Amino acid sequence: MEITLRKAAGKAAPRANWRASGAALAKYALLILVGAVFFLPVFWMASASLKDLQAIYTFPPRWIPTDPQWSNYAAAWNAAPFGRFYLNTIITTVVGVGAELLLGTLTAYAFVFLPFPRKDLLFLVLLAALMVPIQVTMLPNYLTIANLGWLNTYQGIIVPGASVAFGTFLFRQHFLTLPREIMEAARLEGAGHLQLLWRIVLPLSRPVFVTVGLIALVNKWNDFLWPLIVTNRINMRVLPVGLAYLYDQEGNSQWGIIMAATIFVVLPIMVIFAWAQRHIISGLTAGATKG
């Protein structure tokens, strides 16, 4: 009887190993497929930025350009005032991200550590704001900016997006996971709210801080519709809007030059994302089990 059981266990072990290997192989194949879906368009964009129009329309396509057209980058830079576009985008992005992080941090701190009436109700209102499409607020924001005389100004681009409920929500959820013992010990030492925030809460919240900052950075760097609406002067355009100056209305667009200009737009974000990616998962999952 014992010999029979050993034989049966010996036969079952290879089957289990084959199943585990097959599951792992399927998982890696799926990851490779998903990676290819995201990587191939970026690779094609970089490849097309080094081709002339004839090479881009060649079929079957050639992924590696045989005669790289490095002049596309110079032509793209000179086709529009990209230096000014970069300056406008950097100013609106840096100031906008800073304002969003500041307001989100202070609001989340108040929701978690300050007692005030109707706190839960106000938090529900904040969550409801996440469900409002941006198109609904576009017209009221524009009328407000126009009445303030902020059209074609940096503050007109920045202020409507300075407070975003999503960042406040992530900060609040993470702050709920912080050890209360450290906070109580700091209070016993005489620390005020600003000292608690600066010396304890923010150092313990670095992953979620970087995550919220990166999400805000990508959104504001790539924002097209709002800067297009509140600016009509070329010297106040940002990079995503500036790309439109390279398109030919009659359909004779030089796609190699347009792809080179697109590289100007996406390259800084890709570099920053590569630097900050290790914080993203830990930041997004922080406080996932807290209510």
Backbone torsions as a table, in degrees:
resi	resn	phi	psi	omega
1	MET	NA	-44.8	-180.0
2	GLU	-64.2	-38.7	179.5
3	ILE	-65.1	-39.7	179.3
4	THR	-63.2	-41.5	178.8
5	LEU	-65.0	-39.2	178.5
6	ARG	-63.7	-40.9	178.9
7	LYS	-64.1	-41.5	179.8
8	ALA	-65.1	-40.0	178.2
9	ALA	-66.7	-36.3	178.2
10	GLY	-66.3	-33.3	177.3
11	LYS	-75.0	-33.7	-177.6
12	ALA	-73.0	-30.8	-177.4
13	ALA	-61.7	-48.7	177.4
14	PRO	-61.1	-36.0	178.6
15	ARG	-62.8	-43.3	179.2
16	ALA	-63.8	-40.0	178.9
17	ASN	-64.5	-40.3	178.9
18	TRP	-65.4	-39.6	178.6
19	ARG	-64.8	-42.9	179.0
20	ALA	-63.9	-41.6	178.8
21	SER	-65.2	-40.5	178.8
22	GLY	-65.1	-39.3	178.3
23	ALA	-65.8	-41.4	178.8
24	ALA	-65.4	-40.3	178.8
25	LEU	-63.6	-42.3	178.2
26	ALA	-64.6	-37.8	179.6
27	LYS	-64.7	-45.5	179.8
28	TYR	-67.8	-35.3	176.7
29	ALA	-64.0	-40.0	177.9
30	LEU	-65.8	-40.6	178.5
31	LEU	-63.9	-40.1	178.1
32	ILE	-64.5	-40.5	179.5
33	LEU	-64.4	-45.8	179.5
34	VAL	-64.3	-41.4	177.8
35	GLY	-61.7	-39.9	179.4
36	ALA	-65.9	-37.8	179.2
37	VAL	-60.0	-38.5	-179.1
38	PHE	-83.9	-31.5	-173.1
39	PHE	-83.3	-38.8	-173.8
40	LEU	-60.2	-43.1	176.9
41	PRO	-60.7	-37.5	178.6
42	VAL	-67.4	-41.3	178.6
43	PHE	-65.1	-39.7	178.1
44	TRP	-64.9	-38.5	177.8
45	MET	-62.1	-45.0	178.8
46	ALA	-65.6	-38.5	179.1
47	SER	-67.9	-43.5	-179.0
48	ALA	-66.6	-25.7	179.2
49	SER	-68.3	-12.1	-180.0
50	LEU	-111.2	17.6	-178.7
51	LYS	-119.8	157.0	168.9
52	ASP	-86.7	176.4	-173.1
53	LEU	-64.0	-36.8	-179.4
54	GLN	-65.9	-41.0	-180.0
55	ALA	-67.8	-32.6	179.4
56	ILE	-67.0	-37.9	-178.0
57	TYR	-86.1	1.2	179.0
58	THR	-66.0	135.0	177.1
59	PHE	-130.4	131.1	-0.6
60	PRO	-66.5	149.8	-174.8
61	PRO	-67.2	149.0	174.1
62	ARG	-103.9	116.5	-175.4
63	TRP	-73.2	-31.8	179.9
64	ILE	-106.4	118.3	-179.1
65	PRO	-66.7	132.4	179.9
66	THR	-80.2	-27.5	179.3
67	ASP	-131.1	83.5	-174.2
68	PRO	-58.6	130.1	179.3
69	GLN	-100.1	80.1	-179.8
70	TRP	-66.5	-18.2	178.8
71	SER	-67.0	-16.2	177.5
72	ASN	-59.0	-34.8	-177.9
73	TYR	-69.7	-42.6	177.3
74	ALA	-66.0	-40.6	179.4
75	ALA	-64.9	-39.0	178.7
76	ALA	-65.9	-41.9	-178.6
77	TRP	-65.7	-35.7	-177.6
78	ASN	-87.6	-12.7	-178.1
79	ALA	-71.9	-22.6	179.6
80	ALA	-149.8	160.6	-180.0
81	PRO	-74.8	71.8	-176.3
82	PHE	-67.4	-25.5	175.0
83	GLY	-60.4	-44.8	177.8
84	ARG	-68.1	-39.2	177.7
85	PHE	-60.9	-42.3	178.0
86	TYR	-61.5	-45.2	-179.6
87	LEU	-60.5	-47.5	179.3
88	ASN	-61.3	-42.8	-178.3
89	THR	-67.1	-41.3	180.0
90	ILE	-64.6	-43.6	-179.6
91	ILE	-63.4	-50.8	-177.3
92	THR	-66.5	-34.1	-179.0
93	THR	-73.4	-49.1	-176.9
94	VAL	-63.8	-48.2	-179.5
95	VAL	-66.9	-40.9	179.6
96	GLY	-64.5	-43.6	178.4
97	VAL	-65.3	-42.5	178.3
98	GLY	-60.6	-42.8	179.1
99	ALA	-66.1	-40.4	-179.9
100	GLU	-65.5	-42.3	178.6
101	LEU	-65.1	-42.4	-179.2
102	LEU	-63.7	-50.8	-178.2
103	LEU	-67.1	-39.8	179.2
104	GLY	-65.1	-41.1	179.6
105	THR	-65.6	-46.7	-178.8
106	LEU	-65.1	-40.6	179.8
107	THR	-66.2	-44.7	179.7
108	ALA	-65.1	-39.0	176.9
109	TYR	-60.7	-42.9	179.1
110	ALA	-63.1	-41.4	-179.6
111	PHE	-64.6	-30.8	-173.9
112	VAL	-94.9	-42.5	-168.1
113	PHE	-111.7	-7.1	-179.3
114	LEU	-110.6	131.1	176.2
115	PRO	-84.1	128.3	173.6
116	PHE	-156.4	154.1	-175.0
117	PRO	-68.3	150.4	176.5
118	ARG	61.4	32.6	-178.4
119	LYS	-62.7	-47.0	-178.8
120	ASP	-64.3	-37.3	178.7
121	LEU	-65.2	-41.9	178.1
122	LEU	-65.1	-34.8	177.5
123	PHE	-67.5	-36.1	175.1
124	LEU	-64.2	-37.0	175.7
125	VAL	-63.4	-39.8	177.1
126	LEU	-62.0	-43.6	177.8
127	LEU	-63.8	-36.6	178.2
128	ALA	-63.7	-31.5	178.8
129	ALA	-64.8	-26.1	177.5
130	LEU	-66.6	-22.7	-176.5
131	MET	-90.6	-4.1	-178.4
132	VAL	-86.0	119.6	178.7
133	PRO	-64.1	146.9	-178.6
134	ILE	-63.6	-27.5	-179.9
135	GLN	-65.1	-26.1	-179.7
136	VAL	-68.8	-36.2	-177.3
137	THR	-92.0	-2.2	-174.9
138	MET	-62.4	-49.3	-177.6
139	LEU	-66.8	-48.5	177.6
140	PRO	-59.8	-38.8	178.1
141	ASN	-64.8	-40.6	179.9
142	TYR	-64.6	-43.8	179.8
143	LEU	-63.2	-38.3	178.1
144	THR	-65.2	-45.9	-179.9
145	ILE	-63.9	-40.3	179.4
146	ALA	-65.6	-41.2	179.2
147	ASN	-66.2	-29.7	177.6
148	LEU	-81.1	-7.1	-177.8
149	GLY	73.7	30.2	-175.6
150	TRP	-102.0	12.4	175.2
151	LEU	-66.7	142.6	-178.4
152	ASN	60.0	39.2	176.1
153	THR	-133.3	159.7	177.7
154	TYR	-66.2	-41.4	-178.9
155	GLN	-65.2	-29.9	176.4
156	GLY	-65.4	-31.7	177.6
157	ILE	-79.8	-37.4	-168.4
158	ILE	-84.9	-47.9	-166.5
159	VAL	-59.5	-44.5	-178.3
160	PRO	-61.2	-25.0	179.3
161	GLY	-103.9	14.4	-176.5
162	ALA	-75.1	-23.6	-179.7
163	SER	-122.1	113.4	-177.8
164	VAL	-123.9	129.7	-174.7
165	ALA	-66.4	-29.3	-175.8
166	PHE	-62.8	-44.4	179.0
167	GLY	-64.4	-41.5	177.4
168	THR	-61.5	-40.3	178.7
169	PHE	-62.1	-46.8	-179.9
170	LEU	-64.0	-43.2	178.2
171	PHE	-61.2	-45.3	-178.5
172	ARG	-61.5	-44.8	-179.7
173	GLN	-63.2	-36.8	179.2
174	HIS	-73.5	-40.3	-179.7
175	PHE	-61.0	-29.1	178.0
176	LEU	-65.4	-22.1	-178.2
177	THR	-89.6	-7.5	-177.5
178	LEU	-69.6	142.1	-178.5
179	PRO	-65.6	123.1	-178.2
180	ARG	-69.7	-22.7	-179.7
181	GLU	-62.2	-40.1	179.1
182	ILE	-65.5	-41.0	-180.0
183	MET	-64.3	-42.6	179.8
184	GLU	-66.2	-38.7	178.6
185	ALA	-64.0	-39.8	178.7
186	ALA	-66.7	-37.4	178.1
187	ARG	-65.1	-38.1	178.2
188	LEU	-65.2	-27.6	177.3
189	GLU	-80.8	-1.9	176.6
190	GLY	95.5	14.0	-179.1
191	ALA	-73.5	136.4	175.2
192	GLY	-87.8	-177.1	-176.3
193	HIS	-65.4	-41.3	179.8
194	LEU	-66.4	-36.9	176.7
195	GLN	-67.4	-41.0	175.9
196	LEU	-59.6	-43.8	-178.6
197	LEU	-65.4	-46.4	-173.1
198	TRP	-76.8	-39.7	-171.6
199	ARG	-95.5	-20.9	-175.6
200	ILE	-121.5	-55.0	-173.0
201	VAL	-65.9	-49.7	-177.2
202	LEU	-66.4	-44.1	176.6
203	PRO	-60.2	-33.7	178.7
204	LEU	-79.9	-9.7	-175.5
205	SER	-112.9	23.1	-175.5
206	ARG	-58.9	-44.8	-179.5
207	PRO	-59.8	-46.5	-179.2
208	VAL	-70.8	-30.8	177.2
209	PHE	-63.7	-45.3	178.3
210	VAL	-65.7	-38.8	-179.4
211	THR	-63.9	-48.8	178.6
212	VAL	-62.9	-41.0	178.4
213	GLY	-62.4	-40.1	-179.7
214	LEU	-68.4	-41.3	177.7
215	ILE	-62.4	-44.1	178.3
216	ALA	-65.0	-38.4	179.9
217	LEU	-61.7	-46.9	-179.8
218	VAL	-63.8	-43.6	-178.7
219	ASN	-63.2	-43.6	-176.2
220	LYS	-78.0	-34.4	177.5
221	TRP	-66.3	-36.7	-176.8
222	ASN	-94.8	2.2	-176.5
223	ASP	-63.4	127.5	-177.3
224	PHE	-114.8	-47.8	-168.2
225	LEU	-68.5	-49.8	-175.8
226	TRP	-65.4	-47.8	176.0
227	PRO	-60.7	-31.2	177.0
228	LEU	-65.9	-36.5	-176.5
229	ILE	-75.0	-42.7	-171.3
230	VAL	-93.0	2.4	175.8
231	THR	-129.8	141.6	173.6
232	ASN	-134.0	8.9	176.1
233	ARG	-106.8	139.1	-175.6
234	ILE	-64.8	-29.2	-178.3
235	ASN	-76.6	-3.9	176.5
236	MET	-113.6	5.6	179.5
237	ARG	-73.1	153.7	175.4
238	VAL	-105.8	174.2	-172.8
239	LEU	-58.4	-50.3	-179.5
240	PRO	-58.1	-38.1	177.7
241	VAL	-72.5	-35.5	-179.7
242	GLY	-62.7	-27.9	178.1
243	LEU	-60.9	-29.0	-178.1
244	ALA	-64.6	-22.2	179.9
245	TYR	-69.9	-14.9	-178.1
246	LEU	-91.2	-9.8	-179.2
247	TYR	-83.5	140.0	176.7
248	ASP	-93.2	126.3	-176.7
249	GLN	-65.1	-21.0	-178.4
250	GLU	-94.5	6.1	176.3
251	GLY	88.1	11.2	179.9
252	ASN	-102.6	43.4	-177.2
253	SER	-68.9	140.4	175.3
254	GLN	-88.4	94.7	-170.3
255	TRP	-67.3	-28.9	176.5
256	GLY	-63.4	-42.0	178.0
257	ILE	-68.8	-39.2	179.3
258	ILE	-65.2	-40.3	178.1
259	MET	-66.6	-35.8	176.3
260	ALA	-64.6	-41.2	177.0
261	ALA	-66.1	-34.9	177.4
262	THR	-64.6	-34.8	174.8
263	ILE	-59.1	-39.5	176.8
264	PHE	-56.7	-35.8	-175.0
265	VAL	-78.9	-45.7	-170.8
266	VAL	-87.3	-23.0	-174.3
267	LEU	-60.8	-46.9	179.1
268	PRO	-59.1	-39.7	-179.9
269	ILE	-66.5	-39.7	179.2
270	MET	-63.7	-40.3	179.0
271	VAL	-65.0	-45.8	-180.0
272	ILE	-65.7	-39.7	179.0
273	PHE	-63.6	-42.0	178.5
274	ALA	-61.8	-34.8	179.6
275	TRP	-73.4	-35.9	-171.4
276	ALA	-101.3	2.8	-171.2
277	GLN	-65.3	-27.2	-178.2
278	ARG	-68.2	-18.3	179.1
279	HIS	-90.5	-13.4	-167.1
280	ILE	-68.9	-51.0	-175.9
281	ILE	-64.5	-45.9	179.3
282	SER	-64.1	-33.0	179.2
283	GLY	-72.3	-41.7	-178.5
284	LEU	-71.7	-29.6	-179.1
285	THR	-91.6	-4.2	179.4
286	ALA	-65.4	127.6	178.7
287	GLY	75.2	17.3	-176.9
288	ALA	-65.3	-25.2	-177.9
289	THR	-98.8	2.2	-178.4
290	LYS	-98.7	147.3	178.8
291	GLY	-109.2	NA	NA
